[in-house]
Amino acid sequence: MGWNFTEDVEQFLGAAGEFLRSRPAEHNVALTVSATVAAGNSPGYPNPPLFGWLTRDGQVFGALVHTRPFPLGLFGLAAADAAELVAALHNAGHDVDYVVGSVDVVRAFAEAAQRGSEVVDHQLLYRLSRLVAPRPTAGQARLAQQSDREVLEDFTKVFTTEDTSAAFDQVGERLSYNGFWLWEVDGQPVSVASLSRSVAGIVRVGMVATPPEHRGHGYAAAVTHHVSQAALDAGNREVLLFTDRSNPTSNAIYQRLGYEIVEEQIQMQLGALTVREH
């Protein structure tokens, strides 16, 4: 009964995997992060990951994943479960600075923590309904190779966490399973997009980036359409993506491509406390 915590991803998936797969769209980050850790690429290394699940009467009612320096992710919880989780984390000696999840649950968590809080990110989770081709534009897509690493790092540096004490090689991780595509015009890279690891028939588009000097030509839409089609061709049942709710340009692009909103999520920063190792 109650919350269980572990650093063992296999134990976590054995206990909570069925629960996570029951709503793979909403739980997609937990599934893909778990797959990444299981593959030996642990975000936040050398800090060990933290996994947790809430059980009542033998059933799982919620889960969490925390791979520093990324925020604590909450999955499937009800807002009424937040106070119990805050107490369980405190009793286990696990303090967090950032938490992310559905709006009502994260707000309830922050209120229960009583440390002061601030919303630092507000995102929309999209699911692909029916892929629609964008307006034609110059160029073509190419699967990125290890030799493209410098270009990929330059294009996607906006996604690099500000906390470099435990940096995660996101570019290397996605290159390891051929997860990046470049959009090129006359052989010059002008935009990039990637796919997460496929888990439970779900894959997530991410790290879509176009340098300022190449924007306004439809390259982001073109490369996003390409990777979305690649995800479908690979047999995935659902294709997802996150975007900043306050960015009208990216939201309009994804909606025109056939993506529909699943839910809103927020990330909150809690009051400044030292994060204890575990």
Rosetta blueprint (number, residue, H / E / L):
1 M L
2 G E
3 W E
4 N E
5 F E
6 T E
7 E L
8 D L
9 V H
10 E H
11 Q H
12 F H
13 L H
14 G H
15 A H
16 A H
17 G H
18 E H
19 F H
20 L H
21 R H
22 S H
23 R L
24 P L
25 A L
26 E L
27 H L
28 N H
29 V H
30 A H
31 L H
32 T H
33 V H
34 S H
35 A H
36 T H
37 V H
38 A H
39 A L
40 G L
41 N L
42 S L
43 P L
44 G L
45 Y L
46 P L
47 N L
48 P L
49 P L
50 L E
51 F E
52 G E
53 W E
54 L E
55 T E
56 R E
57 D L
58 G L
59 Q E
60 V E
61 F E
62 G E
63 A E
64 L E
65 V E
66 H E
67 T L
68 R L
69 P L
70 F L
71 P L
72 L E
73 G E
74 L E
75 F E
76 G L
77 L L
78 A L
79 A H
80 A H
81 D H
82 A H
83 A H
84 E H
85 L H
86 V H
87 A H
88 A H
89 L H
90 H H
91 N H
92 A L
93 G L
94 H L
95 D L
96 V L
97 D L
98 Y E
99 V E
100 V E
101 G E
102 S E
103 V H
104 D H
105 V H
106 V H
107 R H
108 A H
109 F H
110 A H
111 E H
112 A H
113 A H
114 Q L
115 R L
116 G L
117 S E
118 E E
119 V E
120 V E
121 D E
122 H E
123 Q E
124 L E
125 L E
126 Y E
127 R E
128 L E
129 S L
130 R L
131 L L
132 V L
133 A L
134 P L
135 R L
136 P L
137 T L
138 A L
139 G L
140 Q E
141 A E
142 R E
143 L E
144 A L
145 Q L
146 Q H
147 S H
148 D H
149 R H
150 E H
151 V H
152 L H
153 E H
154 D H
155 F H
156 T L
157 K H
158 V H
159 F H
160 T L
161 T L
162 E L
163 D L
164 T L
165 S L
166 A L
167 A L
168 F L
169 D L
170 Q H
171 V H
172 G H
173 E H
174 R H
175 L H
176 S L
177 Y L
178 N L
179 G L
180 F E
181 W E
182 L E
183 W E
184 E E
185 V E
186 D L
187 G L
188 Q E
189 P E
190 V E
191 S E
192 V E
193 A E
194 S E
195 L E
196 S L
197 R L
198 S L
199 V E
200 A L
201 G L
202 I E
203 V E
204 R E
205 V E
206 G E
207 M E
208 V E
209 A E
210 T L
211 P L
212 P H
213 E H
214 H H
215 R L
216 G L
217 H L
218 G L
219 Y H
220 A H
221 A H
222 A H
223 V H
224 T H
225 H H
226 H H
227 V H
228 S H
229 Q H
230 A H
231 A H
232 L H
233 D H
234 A L
235 G L
236 N L
237 R L
238 E E
239 V E
240 L E
241 L E
242 F E
243 T E
244 D E
245 R L
246 S L
247 N L
248 P H
249 T H
250 S H
251 N H
252 A H
253 I H
254 Y H
255 Q H
256 R H
257 L L
258 G L
259 Y E
260 E E
261 I E
262 V E
263 E E
264 E E
265 Q E
266 I E
267 Q E
268 M E
269 Q E
270 L E
271 G L
272 A L
273 L L
274 T L
275 V L
276 R L
277 E L
278 H L
